[in-house]
């Protein structure tokens, strides 16, 4: 059961011809699958996130990291359900209206997100120290004032990598 759009006000980034130019020599053109976590925009490379599901009941598993909410059955296998807000060190409760089934190498998981948009093609460039300090971000898309962070599935699925704790309010 695939879905292309979820929220009326959330759209794929505009075509690249309106994009702000990234640093010369470092940009790469990729097909990406953008999604929302709160008001922030993120993306997986399109080949990494092939399916979108409506959120479904999750079976909790004891003694797992806090960002793993449990497991779901999916096409004959059990997938870990990862709360991306928690994994990225974000505060606040997620709407968790969609699950993105994504994977790297032989590992796949269901990622809880708020909204999704269809696949689009965009120029990405690597983050530099002044733009993004998040260990999970592998690229940045800048387009008409929007910033979309392309996430590394390999790092998200590696449970030994953690985010620093959120600063106190």
N, C-alpha and C positions, 0 to 999 in steps of 0.2 A: 504494500500500500504506500505508494509514493505521493508526496505532496510538493508542489512547487512554491506556493505562497502561503503564508500563515497570517500575517497581520496586514491590514489594509494600508497602513502608513509606512510600511517598511519595504524598500525596493532595493534591487541590486545597485551597485555603484554606477554612475553615469558612464557613457562610453569613454574610452581612454583619450579621445581627442580633446576633451575638456579637462583632462587631468593636469595637475601641477607636475612639472618635469622633475623626476628624481635625479639624484646625482649621476652625472654622466659616467658611463662605463660600468655601473653597478646594477642597473635596472635589468629585470628579466620579466618576460611576458608569461603569465600563468593563467590557467583557468582556475577560478576560486569559487568557493561556496560560502557566501557571507551569511552571518547570523548575528543576532543581538543577545547580549547579556545586560539587562538593564538598559542604559542609554549608550553603552559602548558597543562598537562594532568589531567583530572578529571574523575570521574566515579560516577554513581548511582548504588545502588544495583540492580541486574537484575530484581527483582520482582517489583521495583519502576519505571522502564523505559521500558515498553513493546513495544512501537511503535516509529518508526522513519518516519518522513514525510519530503518531500522537502519543503523548505520555501515557504509560500504562502502569498498573500496580507492580511494585518492585518487592522481591523477596529479600529481606535483610539478611546479612551474613555477619555473624559476630567476629570480633577481633580483626576488623579491617580498618584501614585509615579512614578518617572522617569524611574525606571527599568521595569515598566509594559508598554509595547509598544502598547497594545490594546487587542482585542479579535478575535478569529476565531471560526467558527462553526466546530464541530467535533462530528459525530455520534449523532446528535440530541441535543447536548448541546453546550453551549458557554464556551470556555476555555480562560483564561487569557494567554497572550503571554509575557513571561519574558525574558528580555535580560540578560543572565547570566553574561556577562562581566560587565555590569552596576551594577547588584546585588552584585557581588563579589568585587566591587570597583576597577575594572581593567580599565586602560585607553586604548584608541584606539578604532577604529571602528571594529566591528565584521564582518566577512564575512557572517555570518548568512545563511549558505547554507542549514542547516538542522534544523528541530524542533524535539525535543524529547518530547513525550507525557508521562508525569510521574505524579505520585501522591502518597499521603500519607493520610491514613484514607479516608475520603470522598472528599478530595480536589485533583483536578487534574489541571495541567497547561501544556502549550507548552513552552519548553525552547529552546531559540535560541543558537545553537552551530555551530562551524566551520566544524567539521568532526566527524565521528563516526566509531567505530570498533565493531565487533561482541562480543557477551557475552563470558566471560572467567571466569575461577575459579582462585582465588588467595588468598594468606594469607594477611590479613590486621591486623594492630595493631593500637591502639589509638594514636593520635598525642600527643607529649609531648610539653612542653613550648618552648623547643629549636628548635623543628621542624616546628611547624605550629601554628600561632596565630589567624588564621581565624576562626571566630565563626561558620561558616557554614561547616567546615571540621569535620567529625566524625571518619575518619580512614585514614590510609596511607598504600599504597602498594609500596614496594621498590623491584625492580627487574632489574638486570643487569644495574645498574646506573640510572635507570629511577625512578621518584617519581610520583605516581598517587594519587591524593587526592580524597577520597571518600566523597561525599557531603551528608549532612543531608537534605532530602526533607522537613521534618517537619519544620526545621528552615528557609529554603529558602521560603517556602510558608507562613510563619508568617510575615506579613508586618510590625509588630511592632519592629522586629529586624532589625537593620541597621548596615552597615559597617562604620568604621570611615572614614572620607574623605581622599583622596589620598594626600600624602605629596607634596608640591610644588616642581617643577623641579629644 
